[in-house]
Amino acid sequence: MEAYLVDVIKPYFEEHLKAELQDSTVETKIGDTADQLVIPYPTCLDSGKEYLRESVLLELGGKNEITPASQLQLDPYISSVAPSLEFPLPTVTVLASERTYWEKATLIHAECNRKTVKANAQRLSRHWYDLFQLNRSDIGSAALSNPKLLEEVVNQKNVLYPSGWAKYNDCLGNLRLIPNDGSVKLLEKDFEQMRANAMFWQEPDTFQDIIKELSELEKTINKILA
């Protein structure tokens, strides 16, 4: 995988970016692991540089599940403010949202089993926010009606991401979505950084409201699985 990334994928992106942007200095770089490619994507905004990275992270690898999947049409955000322009509308295959729901829930559960959330909670509160929003949509209902999918996610994580402290098996009846008080404070601080750096297009719910709602969701999920 590393050789393919370095020898094929990295040169491909650099060649096309340089041609498209007419900039011979464009360079991609390998990320923190050998299956990550960091593609420069400078911002045109004055704010957010402290929190939002000016790059796109392309992650490769064979550990991620690809089922169930959905066919969705991509509509660029800019089309809403430039209705006179025509944009291509590709249809892509993506992981079904209800699986993403359980992926998020088990990730949060694992973080809740740490003494303190990792890396000072930097860029972590988004997972709590994501699950909060997913649960408020039809996606939440679809996921909760399919606990078998949660079992599949747990089994996959036990095989590919084994960890004694994560306690993935506890997700099947003793799921944790609320970390200790110290970690909640760190997550809330990170959430405020997200809000201050224009991660949201409109004023979001407070992190305390998110925690309150996910606390009820935790009870609901464990009751379903009991």
N, C-alpha and C positions, 0 to 999 in steps of 0.2 A: 504494500500500500504506500509506504513512504517513497519508494523509488518511483512509482507511477505518479505520485503527487508532484515530486520534484522534476521528473523528466518529461512528463506529458501535460499535466493539468496546469501547473504553474506557468510554463512557457506559453501555453495556449491563451490563458487570460492576459498575460502581459502583452503578447502580440496584438490581440484584438483591442485591448484598452489603449495601447499606444496609437493604433490606427484610428480608433474612434475619437479619441481625445486630442489627437495630433500632438502628443506630448511624449517625447522619447525618454523622459525621466521616470515614467510610471513604473513602479516595482511592487510586486506582491512579496509576501514573506511567509515563511512557515510559522505556525502559531506555537502555543505552549506544548502541544503534542504533535507527533508526526503525521496525524490525520487531519490537521487544520491548516487552512490557507487564509491569510489575512489580506483582503483586497482594499486598497485605499479608497475612501469615499469622503472627501472633504465636505464640510458643512458650509452652507451659505449664510448661516445665522451667526449672530454675535454671541449668543448664550448657549450653554450646554456643553461646552468643550471640556469642562472639568469632570463631567459625569458621563456624557455620551461619547463613545469612541468614534473617531472619524474613519471608520472602516467597516467592511462587511466581513463577517466570519463564515467561511465555507467549511463545513465539517463533513468528513467522509468516514466510512467505516462499515463494518458488517455486524455490529452489535444491535442496531436498532431494528425493531419490528416494522413491517410494512402492511400489516393487516389488523383490523379491517381498514379498507381504504375508501375514499370518496373521489368522485370526479367533480372538480369545481372550476368555474370560470374566474379568471383574474381580471379585475377592473381597477386600473390604476387610480390612486387617490386624486391625482391632478385632474382627472376627467371631470370631477365635480365643480372645479373652478375654471375649467376651460372647455365648456360644452361645445364650442364651435370646432374643436379639433377632434379628429378621429384617431383612436388608439387601437392597437391590436389587442384582441381579447382572447388570450390563449386559454385552453382548458388543460388543467394539470391534475395529476394523481397525487393526492395528499392523504396522510394518515387520518382516519376518521376521528372527528372531534371528541367522541365519547371515550376513545382510547387515550387521547391527550388528557382528558379529564382525570382518568385514573393514573396516568403517568405523573401528572402534577400532584395528585393526592399522595401518592407513595413517595415522591421526592420530598414533599413537605413533612411527611411522617418520619422519614429518615433524618431530616434536619432537626426535628423535634426531639430526637433521641440523642443528639449531641449535648454535651454539657453547655456549650454555647455555640450558636450558629457559626459556620465557618467564615473565614476572611472578614471578620467584623461586620458581617451581613451585607457587605457591599454588593449591590445589584441582585440581592436575593429576594427582597420584598415583592418583586414582580410576580413571583410564583404564587404567593398568597392572593395577590390582586387578580391574577389570571383565573385561579380556581373560583374565587368570589364571583367574577363575571361569568364564567362558564356555567356556574351553578344557577345563575339568575336567568339563563336562557333555556331553550328546549334541549340543549345539549346535556344540561344537568339531569333532566328527567330521563333522557335516553340512557345515560350512564347508570343512574340509580336503578333503572329497571333491568340492568344487565350486570349483576354482580359477578357473573361467570367471567366477564372480561377483566375484572379486577384480579381474579385468581390467575388468569393468564399473565397479567403484568407482574404480579408477585413472583410467579414461577420463573419468568424470564430474568427478573432482577436477581433472584437467588442464584441462578446459573451464571449470568454474565457479570453481575456486580456484587459478588458475595461480600457480606460485611456483618460482623458480629454485633456492632453497635446499632446498625440500621434497623434490625429486627423486622424485616419485611413480612414475615409470617404473621406478625401481630396485626397487620393491616386487615386481616380477615376476621374481624370481630373486636379488635382493640386498637383501631386506627387513631393516630394522634395528629391533629391539625393545629394545635395550640402549643407553642413552646413555653419554656419557663419565662418568668417575668423579665429577667435580664435580657433574654434574647428578643422578647417582644419590643423592648425599648430600643435595641439596636436595629431591629427591622423597621420600626417606626421612623427612626432617624434616616435610614436609607430611603424609605418611602417619601419622606419630605424632600430629600435630595432629588428624587425622581420628579416630584411635582414641581420643584423650583427650576428644574432644567428642561421644562417643556416636553416631558414624556407623555403628557395627556393633552388632548385637544379641548377638553372641558374640565371644569373643576371636579376631581374625583371624590368619592366617599372618603371619610377619614379612615386612617388605618385602624383606629379603635372600633369603628363600625364594622370594618372588614373582619376583625378578630371576633367580634361579637357574633356576627352571622356565621362564620366558619365554626365557631364553638357549637352552635346549634346543628350545623351540618355534621359535625363529628358525631354527635349523639344520634342523629338520624341514620347515618351510615352504619354505625355499630349496632343499632337496633335492627336494621334490615339484615345484617349478617349474623345476628345472634342465633 
